[in-house]
Amino acid sequence: MSERIYARYWLETGDDPRRAAEAIAGEQSSGTFVALAGETPELKARAGARVESLELLERVAQPSLPGGMSAPFYTRCHLTLSWPIENLGPSLPNLMATVAGNLFELRQVSGLRLLELKLPPAFAAAYPGPAFGIEGTRALAGVHEGPLIGTIIKPSVGLDAQETAAQVRQLIDGGIDFIKDDELQADGPHCPFEERVRAVMRVVDDAAQRHGRKVMVAFNLTGELDQMKRRHDLVLSLGGTCVMASLNSIGLVGLLELRRHAALPIHAHRNGWGYLSRSPALGWDYAPWQQIWRLAGADHLHVNGLRNKFSEPDDSVIAAARSVLRPLWDEAPMAAMPVFSSGQTGLQAAGTWAALGRADLIHAAGGGIFGHPGGIAAGVAAMREAWRAAMQGVPIAEHARSHPALQAALEVW
């Protein structure tokens, strides 16, 4: 029997739900808006998408999205479709066109969101997934238990290469595990990529000689394909241990080509995620989205953070992190490391630990470290002690009594 691809959606429609479901299935496989002689019953049985299930949820008076059909009411449901893999083969770019293509634009659709994706193992054979993931990242960073305590170069832009390197020196001397460029800083004329990497790596190498551990720095190489490959090779040649790319900027093919070329972990930033997800009636849930990017080779994936500065609620953040940590297949888990960021301090450590039950993550704090009254080293120490307390099941205020850096942090976090 043919292997099939399964996708589950939240659907809202002003049409009869079964008719709308069949229209979506036809649009995304062998059919079109009128019957064609070439779509024989045999061809449709072989290549047509199937409506696997349709669960009616509720009716509402108004459509969630404009431009659809006018109707006296709109029905919301859960819809599961499937496709034979022979339609496209194990191809991620063509998978995107199949499960998240023109169906969003259909007139019958007044709301549609991709909730879940189940892929056959042929995709695991076609794509290697993360080259480093959790274990490789821990080995390179020299952090074998607990989270990687990280931060972002701030201000996001405006520092030149030497000023950036000076900040990196302070962070490394303060005991940080992981540093990343801001997604807005790539190769601007005020802080060119090559100059920045060379200046920072001099600091990293000098600190490694003094401390016996090389801090991981994710350099933002986002750009065109050849630029990204050259930038990766520069980081590699200078002894760097991580590169970063903005997924929605470089696209799926960009990450696939970077993964094929790379010999370093790829820190994948999701900036722009809001336009794919913020409306509950349109776009993607995080679980299927990250699944595609993990297959394409992302080693680290941003998931936002608890009590973050953006609009995403905590339950969505934890669901995102769990999806990144969940194996894709039993025989090919393709583990990636979730990255918590956005307005983070040690106050989120206990909740994050309680929800996940593991610390295979990067916890990146900007103001939570830089804003410590005792300076950067005290900020890093406070973050680390907050996580120790969380993992030991000790209330943070109690743990802080014997850890002055954490006690001082609680007054400003």
Secondary structure, DSSP 8 states (H G I E B T S, - for coil): ---EEEEEEEEEESS-HHHHHHHHHHHTTT--SS--TTS-HHHHHHH--EEEEEEEEEEESS-SSSSS---S-EEEEEEEEEEEGGGT-S-HHHHHHHHSSGGGG-TTEEEEEEEEEE--THHHHH----SSHHHHHHHHHT--SS-EEEEE-SSSS---HHHHHHHHHHHHHTT-SEEE--TT-SS-TTS-HHHHHHHHHHHHHHHHHHHSS--EEEEE--S-HHHHHHHHHHHHHTT---EEEEHHHHHHHHHHHHHHH-SS-EEEE-TTHHHHHSSTTEEE-HHHHHHHHHHHT-SEEEEE-TT-SSS--HHHHHHHHHHHHS-SSSS-----EEEE-SS--GGGHHHHHHHHS---SEEE-SHHHHT-TT-HHHHHHHHHHHHHHHHHT--HHHHHTT-HHHHHHHTT-
